[in-house]
Amino acid sequence: MPGVSTPEGTSCASVRDPGSDITAWTNSFQNIQCYDTLKVNAILNEIEGKNHDGKPAKTPTIFGMNFQALSVGQKLIEKSISTKGGYLDGAGTPSAALLSEFQFIDDSIGEMVNKIKDRGLYDSTLIIITAKHGQSPIDPNLWNPILNTGSSPQPSWARPT
């Protein structure tokens, strides 16, 4: 993606993680940031009074997007670089890969807030940050997979008889 750089200034002109499975953006901790940057850039354009690809347009009343980087950071195990996302313990300590995704998202939101301020829209803008759902258990030691064996997460005493 020539001309696209993450908020940290990393170029997306070439695949950032060429050793990964490049059949999907979600197969790499680094490549997903470039995908999300496309959406952040579209929002920055809209705040600036342009459409998503930079042509003049009316500034929308509502801006919105989602980040895939956090989902990837929570659940990906990227074998090509021997890196695992998720949390390290029950206190929610993020792995290095997940922390990188948090930092990327924080920087991206910062760019949007700064653009809102630059356009004089900050005092009339409500900023809501939410999450759809979590992607991994906080405490990896308590994760108990349900294999395709007919087992159920429902306790035996609560199952219909």
C-alpha positions as CSV (number, residue, x, y, z in Angstrom):
1,M,0.0,0.0,0.0
2,P,2.2,2.8,-1.3
3,G,1.8,6.1,0.7
4,V,0.2,4.4,3.7
5,S,2.1,4.5,7.0
6,T,1.0,3.5,10.5
7,P,0.7,6.3,13.2
8,E,4.2,5.2,14.4
9,G,5.5,6.0,10.9
10,T,6.0,2.5,9.7
11,S,5.5,2.2,5.9
12,C,2.9,-0.2,4.5
13,A,4.3,0.1,1.0
14,S,5.4,-3.5,1.2
15,V,4.2,-6.5,3.3
16,R,5.5,-5.8,6.8
17,D,5.6,-9.4,7.7
18,P,6.4,-11.3,4.5
19,G,7.1,-14.6,6.4
20,S,3.5,-14.8,7.5
21,D,0.6,-16.4,5.7
22,I,-0.4,-13.5,3.5
23,T,-3.8,-14.9,2.5
24,A,-5.4,-12.7,5.1
25,W,-4.5,-9.5,7.0
26,T,-5.5,-11.3,10.2
27,N,-2.6,-13.8,9.9
28,S,0.0,-11.3,11.1
29,F,0.4,-8.9,14.1
30,Q,2.1,-6.4,11.8
31,N,0.1,-6.6,8.6
32,I,-3.2,-6.1,10.4
33,Q,-2.0,-2.7,11.5
34,C,-1.7,-1.7,7.8
35,Y,-5.2,-2.9,7.2
36,D,-6.6,-0.9,10.1
37,T,-4.5,2.1,9.0
38,L,-6.5,2.2,5.8
39,K,-9.7,2.7,7.9
40,V,-8.1,5.2,10.2
41,N,-7.0,7.2,7.1
42,A,-10.6,7.1,5.8
43,I,-11.8,8.6,9.1
44,L,-9.1,11.2,9.1
45,N,-10.2,12.2,5.6
46,E,-13.9,12.4,6.7
47,I,-13.0,14.6,9.7
48,E,-11.1,16.8,7.3
49,G,-14.2,17.3,5.2
50,K,-13.4,14.8,2.5
51,N,-14.7,11.4,1.5
52,H,-12.8,8.2,2.5
53,D,-10.4,8.5,-0.4
54,G,-9.7,12.2,-0.1
55,K,-12.1,13.9,-2.4
56,P,-14.0,17.0,-1.1
57,A,-17.2,16.1,0.8
58,K,-19.3,17.3,3.7
59,T,-18.0,16.4,7.1
60,P,-20.2,13.6,8.5
61,T,-22.1,13.9,11.7
62,I,-21.0,10.5,12.9
63,F,-17.7,8.8,12.4
64,G,-17.2,5.1,13.1
65,M,-14.9,2.2,12.4
66,N,-13.6,-0.9,14.1
67,F,-10.1,-2.2,14.7
68,Q,-9.1,-5.7,13.9
69,A,-5.7,-5.4,15.5
70,L,-6.9,-6.0,19.0
71,S,-8.7,-9.1,18.0
72,V,-5.6,-10.4,16.2
73,G,-3.5,-9.4,19.2
74,Q,-5.7,-11.4,21.6
75,K,-5.8,-14.6,19.7
76,L,-3.2,-15.0,17.0
77,I,-0.3,-17.5,17.3
78,E,2.0,-16.5,14.5
79,K,4.1,-19.6,14.0
80,S,6.4,-18.1,11.3
81,I,7.9,-15.7,13.9
82,S,7.2,-17.9,17.0
83,T,5.0,-15.2,18.5
84,K,1.9,-15.7,20.6
85,G,-0.7,-13.0,21.4
86,G,-3.1,-12.9,24.3
87,Y,-2.5,-12.3,28.0
88,L,0.3,-13.7,30.2
89,D,-1.6,-14.1,33.4
90,G,-4.8,-13.6,35.3
91,A,-3.9,-9.9,36.0
92,G,-4.3,-9.2,32.3
93,T,-0.7,-8.6,31.5
94,P,-0.6,-8.4,27.7
95,S,2.0,-10.4,25.7
96,A,4.4,-8.2,23.8
97,A,2.4,-8.8,20.6
98,L,-0.8,-7.7,22.2
99,L,0.8,-4.7,23.8
100,S,2.0,-3.6,20.4
101,E,-1.6,-3.8,19.1
102,F,-2.8,-1.7,22.1
103,Q,-0.1,0.9,21.4
104,F,-1.0,1.0,17.7
105,I,-4.7,1.5,18.5
106,D,-3.9,4.2,21.1
107,D,-1.8,6.1,18.6
108,S,-4.5,5.7,15.9
109,I,-7.2,7.1,18.2
110,G,-4.9,9.9,19.2
111,E,-4.5,10.8,15.5
112,M,-8.3,11.0,15.2
113,V,-8.8,13.1,18.4
114,N,-6.0,15.5,17.2
115,K,-7.7,15.9,13.8
116,I,-11.0,16.5,15.6
117,K,-9.3,19.2,17.7
118,D,-7.6,20.7,14.6
119,R,-10.9,21.1,12.9
120,G,-12.5,22.8,15.9
121,L,-15.0,19.9,16.4
122,Y,-13.7,18.7,19.8
123,D,-16.1,20.6,22.0
124,S,-19.1,19.4,20.1
125,T,-18.0,15.7,19.7
126,L,-18.8,12.8,21.9
127,I,-16.1,10.1,21.6
128,I,-17.2,6.6,22.4
129,I,-14.8,3.7,22.5
130,T,-16.3,0.2,22.9
131,A,-15.6,-3.4,22.2
132,K,-17.7,-6.1,20.6
133,H,-16.3,-8.9,22.7
134,G,-13.1,-10.4,23.9
135,Q,-11.2,-13.0,21.9
136,S,-9.2,-14.9,24.5
137,P,-9.4,-15.8,28.2
138,I,-7.6,-13.3,30.4
139,D,-5.9,-16.0,32.4
140,P,-4.4,-18.5,29.9
141,N,-4.0,-21.0,32.8
142,L,-7.7,-21.3,33.1
143,W,-8.5,-21.9,29.4
144,N,-10.2,-25.1,28.9
145,P,-10.9,-26.0,25.3
146,I,-14.1,-27.8,24.4
147,L,-13.0,-30.3,21.8
148,N,-15.3,-31.8,19.2
149,T,-16.2,-34.7,21.5
150,G,-19.7,-33.7,22.4
151,S,-18.7,-32.1,25.7
152,S,-20.6,-29.1,26.9
153,P,-19.6,-25.9,28.7
154,Q,-22.9,-26.4,30.7
155,P,-22.4,-28.1,34.0
156,S,-23.9,-31.6,34.2
157,W,-26.4,-30.5,36.9
158,A,-27.8,-27.9,34.6
159,R,-28.2,-30.1,31.6
160,P,-31.7,-31.2,30.6
161,T,-32.5,-34.8,31.4
